[in-house]
Amino acid sequence: MNIRLDRNSLIIEKTYISLASQRTVTIHNRSNIIAHFQWKIFATQEEEDREKYRVCDDLSKEEKNETDEFLEECVIDPSLRERLSILSHTFENQRKLVQEDSMLFLSNIFTIEPLEGDVWPNSSAEITVYFNPLEAKLYQQTVYCDISGKDFLCVVNSGYQVPRASRGVHACVCVCVCVQTTGST
């Protein structure tokens, strides 16, 4: 399998608050298959599933609290009871959205474009990482690139490979940035 990132870390130059800087990372596909990539928040499917479980559990607790409050209101006005199913369906739909979420990377400081796409056989895709600081400080962000092909998967992180279950290649890009405050020269 010959699919890789051209680097596993980026350092973006000092950037003034309210301005943006950018750097690029290239995904090289030297295989004979189309590789689909997604920039993700979590390194593994297991971590992603744990987060989805946590969010769904929080939603279930919130649903219970709201249902209890709603039932107390129904004691005062029994005609409200028919609307209980709306409350239940709302939380059910929210849990479904969480389960279907592909957990792509999202940040108000760093933007990655494109977040997902395909790299055709024997070609490359250029990914742009934008940095837009909100305050003067050191920023560091780890992002995972999930690259899947057909029936393979290995984890690429800092130059070593670890076999994994079914499909894809994971690579890590660490972004570290120092920021200058506006007005500094």
C-alpha positions, 0 to 999 in steps of 0.5 A, spaced: 500 500 500 503 506 497 498 512 500 501 517 504 502 524 506 508 528 504 509 530 512 506 528 518 507 535 521 506 543 519 509 549 523 505 555 520 509 562 521 507 567 526 500 570 524 497 576 527 490 576 530 484 577 525 489 575 519 490 568 517 496 564 514 496 557 510 500 551 509 499 545 505 499 538 506 499 533 500 496 526 500 500 521 495 496 515 492 501 511 488 497 505 488 492 502 483 485 504 487 481 510 488 483 512 496 477 516 499 480 521 505 477 524 511 480 529 516 477 526 523 477 529 530 479 522 533 485 517 531 480 510 531 473 508 530 473 506 537 475 513 540 469 516 535 464 510 538 466 512 545 464 519 544 458 518 540 456 513 546 458 519 551 453 524 547 448 519 546 448 518 554 448 525 555 442 526 550 438 520 554 439 524 561 437 530 558 431 527 555 429 524 562 429 530 565 425 534 560 420 528 560 420 529 568 419 536 567 413 535 562 410 530 566 409 535 572 406 540 567 401 535 564 398 534 571 396 542 571 394 541 564 392 534 561 391 536 554 399 537 554 400 529 554 399 528 547 405 532 545 409 527 549 411 523 543 414 530 540 419 530 545 421 523 545 421 523 537 426 530 538 431 526 542 430 520 538 432 524 532 438 527 535 441 521 537 440 518 530 444 524 528 450 523 533 450 516 530 450 518 523 455 523 524 462 522 520 466 526 526 470 530 521 474 535 524 471 542 526 475 548 529 474 555 529 482 556 529 484 551 524 480 550 517 482 544 513 480 544 505 477 539 503 475 536 509 474 529 505 475 527 498 478 522 493 485 521 491 485 517 484 490 512 483 497 514 481 496 522 483 496 526 489 491 531 492 493 538 495 490 539 502 490 547 505 490 548 512 488 555 514 490 558 521 486 564 524 488 565 531 483 569 536 488 571 541 495 571 542 498 564 544 501 558 542 496 553 538 497 546 537 492 541 534 492 534 532 488 532 526 487 525 523 487 523 516 483 517 515 484 514 508 480 508 505 481 504 499 478 497 498 480 491 503 486 494 507 487 498 513 494 500 517 495 506 521 501 511 519 503 515 525 510 518 525 513 514 520 511 507 523 505 502 521 501 498 525 496 494 522 488 495 523 482 492 522 478 493 515 479 499 511 483 505 510 490 509 512 490 514 518 496 519 518 497 524 523 498 532 522 500 536 528 499 543 527 503 548 531 503 555 531 506 562 535 502 568 534 503 575 535 498 580 537 496 586 533 500 592 533 506 588 534 512 589 529 
